Amino acid sequence: MRVFSLLTGLFFLSFFCESQTLPLSYKSAGSAYFAKATAEVKKDSSYLIKTKNAFTSVVIKIPFTQDFKKAYLLISNDTVRLHGDSHSDADTLLGSQLIVMPQPIQELRFYSGGVEGKLEFHFFTATSLSPVKKKENTYRLNAVCEEPTSVPQSIWRAGLPDPIGTPVATPVKFVIVHHSAGSNLASNYQEEVRNIYLLHTESNGYDDIGYNFLVAPNGVIYKGRDGRGVVAQDNVRGAHMCNKNDSTFAICMLGNFNEQLPTTAALQSLYALAAWKMQKENVDVNGLLVHSVGPTSANAGSKLLPQLAGHRDGCTPRYTECPGDLLYEILPQVRDSVAKMRQTCMVTHLEDIASVSKTFLYLNQTLLPVSGEEYKAVVVNDVLGRTLFEGIFQPEMSISLEGKHFFKPSKRGKGEQILRIVAF
Ligand SMILES: [Zn+2]
């Protein structure tokens, strides 16, 4: 008996050091694309996780009272450290980042670190599509300040369930920058987008993917939430801003930017998307506007928010790391680059008025197929978007400004047309 228990003990010791298989308790309500399971874990323990079906990505959820410090996954030979990634206001548990596998798998190893008790595992299965690398080349930027070309949802979502519900329109006053918080090692970006879609629709309970656009490290842009013929695609209200999504437009940069920056190609696509949308909506790249602070449960009221902001700017402190520390730190440079790109696109259609200190401003009838009387006001901005002059429009008016000036009409909605002049 004594020998038996000693042997049993040794067996368990060696098995434990290897990894013990974690019994998963599956919840019903799963689908071909999503399975939810719970399991009890101990601290500082190593587990082998085997699933019923192959999966392409996973999120682990723990109580909000704990954190993921020291917890990691072993996928093939890669160690993927886990961290909290709150993107859903409805969460009662703290979710990890979405971890997308290099290929569909049925087992992985999990080290619990400081995590203990009952956890949830959300497994997603995005039936794999062949990569669209060749096609993707046609989805690169083709014009400055026009809508950049992007991969439509009908292509990247092929084979996955349709969105549900009815899209809601929102006027855009803020461009919000996110990161997906996933791995920077991923190379099949379309698979990343497909798994994010499943996370948002199957696990978070959103009607559709939460973001308006997603940008891959190779610069390819994916259209996000679909207007489905009901709402213009770039005015669909998303689900991304700690449940305060009105007036926002979300761009998600694929990758984790806590410790590295997005690629130059990805940043160029971000600038182009933001410049096009902010130009179209007449949103000041360096502007500030009041916006509600989320999540709803925090009752945090509202605050002045940059009109080109990071996700964390609109939430209570430490609610989310998004868009990652390093990308967040360079947002002032992102604003400069977007403002400069916007200037460039304005200049391509503009009339050089004068380069003297006192300038007569007038509407150029050959350039503008509208009458001057439609303009109620004049705004003069410099290249950084700062307002130099604002006044009631007169057909011929004199403004004292240093330097060279360009102008372009810009419409703000019925009865509020404004002549916008940009000063260099
Ligand atoms: Zn975010």
Boltz pocket constraint, residues with backbone or C-beta under 6 A from the ligand:
constraints:
  - pocket:
      binder: B
      contacts: [[A, 86], [A, 87], [A, 177], [A, 178], [A, 179], [A, 240], [A, 311], [A, 320], [A, 322], [A, 323]]
      max_distance: 6.0
